Amino acid sequence: MSKKINIIPAIDIIQGKCVRLSQGDYTKQKTYNENPLEVAKSFEDHGIEHLHLVDLDGAKSAKVVNWKVLESIANNTNLKIDFGGGVKSDEDIKKVFESGANQITAGSIAVKSPDKVVEWMSNYGAERIILGADVKNNKIAINGWKEESEIELFPFLEEFSKHGIEHVICTDISKDGMMAGSSVELYRDIMNRFPNLKLIASGGVSSMQEIRDLEEFNLYGAIVGKAIYEGQISLKEIADFCK
């Protein structure tokens, strides 16, 4: 029997506004709302408990930029927030947790300074650190997806599993923002290999049926972004699912 999957809406921030990109391309940007807090409150009003908050300015500039947005949402909702984008230093992670995040997503830094991420797991607890595995051609992409590393997905997951990582967000960049379906086979393969991971699917989720399909593999969560903003998945559908 598969367990209930968490639907995790995404709010991506550029210059304090709620935007979406296509395949991580900053030139393909669409602004959906000037007020991210308003968006977050509407999620909470529909029974949603989790939020994936991404600082796209931070991802680009390698330091947290939009922490005020995080603070505003954390102070005015009860959403469990995981925050990613630009968390690269001890100062960044301290600031993000002090601003109200429940978890941080470590992406580029997990590739460039894996020891630092292991140290954070030790200092803050493994459950508060999410490993961000953004995949392009089976390699991990970094720095706001502008750069492809030489590290392959499965060895990357293997290494962090040894250190006790619990949560992983895996994004197939080719699918992200395209609303053409998610990488079901990829997530199935990951769960077959790492059945104890709390795996969160990200990229391309475009219908409630896909979310139900992903639930079959015992995924912990599915991040939904553009499909909500473009009306492909309604907040009422999510509310009904969450009951």
C-alpha positions as CSV (number, residue, x, y, z in Angstrom):
1,M,0.0,0.0,0.0
2,S,1.5,3.3,-1.0
3,K,1.5,6.1,1.5
4,K,-0.1,9.5,0.8
5,I,2.2,11.8,-1.2
6,N,2.7,15.4,-0.1
7,I,1.8,18.0,-2.8
8,I,4.3,20.8,-2.4
9,P,3.6,24.0,-4.3
10,A,6.6,26.0,-5.4
11,I,7.1,29.7,-5.2
12,D,10.1,30.9,-7.2
13,I,11.3,34.4,-6.4
14,I,13.0,37.0,-8.6
15,Q,13.2,40.6,-7.2
16,G,10.6,39.7,-4.6
17,K,8.0,38.6,-7.1
18,C,6.5,35.2,-7.7
19,V,7.7,34.0,-11.2
20,R,8.3,30.8,-13.2
21,L,11.0,29.9,-15.6
22,S,11.1,27.3,-18.4
23,Q,13.9,24.7,-18.1
24,G,15.7,27.1,-15.7
25,D,16.1,29.7,-18.4
26,Y,16.2,33.2,-16.8
27,T,15.3,34.7,-20.2
28,K,12.0,32.7,-20.2
29,Q,10.5,34.3,-17.1
30,K,6.9,34.9,-16.4
31,T,5.6,36.9,-13.4
32,Y,2.5,35.5,-11.8
33,N,2.1,37.6,-8.7
34,E,3.9,40.6,-7.2
35,N,3.0,39.4,-3.7
36,P,4.4,35.9,-2.8
37,L,2.8,36.1,0.7
38,E,-0.7,36.3,-1.0
39,V,0.1,33.2,-3.0
40,A,1.4,31.3,0.1
41,K,-1.7,32.2,2.0
42,S,-4.0,30.9,-0.8
43,F,-2.1,27.6,-0.6
44,E,-2.5,27.4,3.1
45,D,-6.2,28.2,2.8
46,H,-6.6,25.1,0.6
47,G,-5.2,22.7,3.2
48,I,-1.6,22.6,1.9
49,E,1.0,22.2,4.5
50,H,4.3,22.4,2.6
51,L,6.0,25.1,0.5
52,H,9.0,24.9,-1.7
53,L,10.5,28.4,-1.8
54,V,13.2,29.1,-4.3
55,D,15.4,32.3,-4.3
56,L,16.3,32.4,-8.0
57,D,18.3,35.6,-7.5
58,G,20.2,33.8,-4.8
59,A,20.8,30.8,-7.1
60,K,22.3,33.1,-9.6
61,S,24.4,35.2,-7.3
62,A,25.6,32.4,-5.0
63,K,24.2,34.0,-1.8
64,V,20.8,34.3,-0.3
65,V,19.0,37.4,-1.6
66,N,15.3,37.2,-1.0
67,W,15.3,36.2,2.7
68,K,12.8,38.9,3.5
69,V,10.2,37.0,1.4
70,L,10.9,33.9,3.4
71,E,10.6,35.8,6.7
72,S,7.3,37.3,5.6
73,I,5.8,33.9,4.6
74,A,7.1,32.2,7.7
75,N,5.7,34.9,10.0
76,N,2.3,35.0,8.4
77,T,1.5,31.3,7.7
78,N,2.0,27.9,9.3
79,L,3.4,26.4,6.1
80,K,6.4,24.1,6.5
81,I,8.9,25.9,4.2
82,D,11.9,24.4,2.5
83,F,14.1,27.1,1.1
84,G,16.6,26.8,-1.7
85,G,18.7,29.1,-3.9
86,G,22.1,30.6,-2.9
87,V,22.5,28.8,0.4
88,K,26.3,28.5,0.2
89,S,27.8,29.5,3.6
90,D,27.3,29.0,7.3
91,E,26.0,32.6,7.4
92,D,23.4,31.8,4.7
93,I,22.1,28.7,6.4
94,K,21.9,30.4,9.8
95,K,20.1,33.4,8.3
96,V,17.6,31.1,6.5
97,F,16.7,29.1,9.6
98,E,16.5,32.3,11.7
99,S,14.1,33.7,9.0
100,G,11.8,30.8,9.5
101,A,12.6,28.0,7.1
102,N,12.0,24.4,8.4
103,Q,14.5,22.9,5.9
104,I,17.0,24.1,3.3
105,T,17.8,22.6,0.0
106,A,21.5,22.1,-0.7
107,G,22.2,21.8,-4.4
108,S,25.3,23.3,-5.9
109,I,27.1,23.3,-2.6
110,A,26.5,19.6,-2.3
111,V,28.5,19.2,-5.5
112,K,31.3,21.7,-4.8
113,S,31.6,21.3,-1.0
114,P,30.0,18.0,0.0
115,D,31.9,18.1,3.4
116,K,30.1,21.4,4.3
117,V,26.7,19.8,3.7
118,V,27.6,16.8,5.8
119,E,28.7,19.2,8.5
120,W,25.3,21.0,8.3
121,M,23.6,17.6,8.6
122,S,25.5,17.0,11.8
123,N,24.9,20.6,13.2
124,Y,21.3,21.0,12.3
125,G,20.0,17.4,11.9
126,A,19.8,15.4,8.7
127,E,16.0,15.9,8.5
128,R,16.5,19.7,8.0
129,I,18.8,19.4,5.0
130,I,17.3,18.4,1.6
131,L,19.7,17.2,-1.0
132,G,19.0,19.0,-4.3
133,A,19.7,16.7,-7.2
134,D,19.0,18.7,-10.4
135,V,19.6,16.4,-13.3
136,K,20.5,17.1,-16.9
137,N,21.7,14.2,-19.2
138,N,22.1,12.1,-16.0
139,K,24.6,14.6,-14.6
140,I,24.1,17.0,-11.7
141,A,23.6,20.6,-12.8
142,I,24.6,23.5,-10.5
143,N,24.6,27.3,-10.1
144,G,21.0,27.9,-11.1
145,W,21.4,25.1,-13.7
146,K,23.8,27.2,-15.8
147,E,26.6,24.7,-15.3
148,E,26.7,20.9,-15.7
149,S,29.0,19.0,-13.4
150,E,30.7,15.7,-14.1
151,I,29.0,14.0,-11.2
152,E,26.4,11.4,-12.1
153,L,23.1,11.1,-10.3
154,F,23.3,7.6,-8.7
155,P,26.9,8.0,-7.2
156,F,25.8,11.4,-5.9
157,L,22.8,9.9,-4.1
158,E,24.9,6.9,-2.9
159,E,27.5,9.2,-1.3
160,F,25.0,11.3,0.6
161,S,23.0,8.2,1.6
162,K,26.1,6.9,3.4
163,H,26.1,10.1,5.4
164,G,22.4,9.7,6.4
165,I,20.6,12.1,4.1
166,E,16.9,11.6,4.4
167,H,15.2,14.0,1.9
168,V,16.1,14.5,-1.7
169,I,14.5,16.7,-4.3
170,C,15.2,15.4,-7.8
171,T,14.5,17.7,-10.7
172,D,14.7,16.7,-14.3
173,I,15.7,20.0,-15.9
174,S,14.5,19.0,-19.3
175,K,10.9,18.7,-17.9
176,D,10.9,21.7,-15.6
177,G,8.3,24.4,-16.5
178,M,7.3,22.6,-19.6
179,M,4.1,20.9,-18.2
180,A,4.7,17.9,-20.4
181,G,4.9,15.3,-17.7
182,S,7.4,14.3,-15.1
183,S,10.2,11.7,-15.2
184,V,8.3,8.8,-13.8
185,E,10.8,6.2,-14.8
186,L,13.6,8.2,-13.2
187,Y,11.8,8.4,-9.9
188,R,10.9,4.7,-10.0
189,D,14.6,3.8,-10.6
190,I,15.7,6.0,-7.7
191,M,13.1,4.4,-5.3
192,N,14.1,0.9,-6.4
193,R,17.7,1.7,-5.6
194,F,17.1,3.8,-2.5
195,P,13.8,2.7,-1.0
196,N,14.3,4.5,2.3
197,L,14.8,8.0,0.8
198,K,12.1,10.6,1.2
199,L,12.1,11.4,-2.5
200,I,10.5,14.6,-3.8
201,A,9.7,14.7,-7.5
202,S,10.1,18.0,-9.2
203,G,9.8,19.2,-12.8
204,G,6.9,18.8,-15.3
205,V,4.2,17.7,-13.0
206,S,1.1,18.8,-14.9
207,S,-2.0,16.8,-13.7
208,M,-3.5,15.2,-10.6
209,Q,-3.3,11.9,-12.4
210,E,0.5,12.2,-12.5
211,I,0.6,12.9,-8.8
212,R,-1.4,9.7,-8.2
213,D,1.0,7.8,-10.5
214,L,4.0,9.1,-8.6
215,E,2.3,8.1,-5.3
216,E,2.4,4.5,-6.5
217,F,6.3,4.5,-6.0
218,N,6.0,5.7,-2.4
219,L,7.4,9.1,-3.1
220,Y,7.4,11.5,-0.2
221,G,6.3,14.5,-2.2
222,A,5.7,16.1,-5.6
223,I,6.6,19.7,-6.3
224,V,4.0,21.5,-8.4
225,G,4.7,24.9,-9.9
226,K,3.6,26.1,-13.3
227,A,0.7,23.7,-13.4
228,I,-1.0,25.6,-10.5
229,Y,-0.2,29.0,-11.9
230,E,-1.5,28.1,-15.4
231,G,-4.6,26.5,-14.0
232,Q,-3.8,22.9,-15.0
233,I,-4.2,21.8,-11.4
234,S,-6.6,23.7,-9.3
235,L,-6.2,24.4,-5.6
236,K,-9.6,22.8,-5.0
237,E,-8.3,19.6,-6.6
238,I,-5.3,19.7,-4.3
239,A,-7.6,20.5,-1.3
240,D,-9.7,17.4,-2.1
241,F,-6.6,15.3,-2.5
242,C,-5.2,16.4,0.9
243,K,-8.4,15.6,2.8
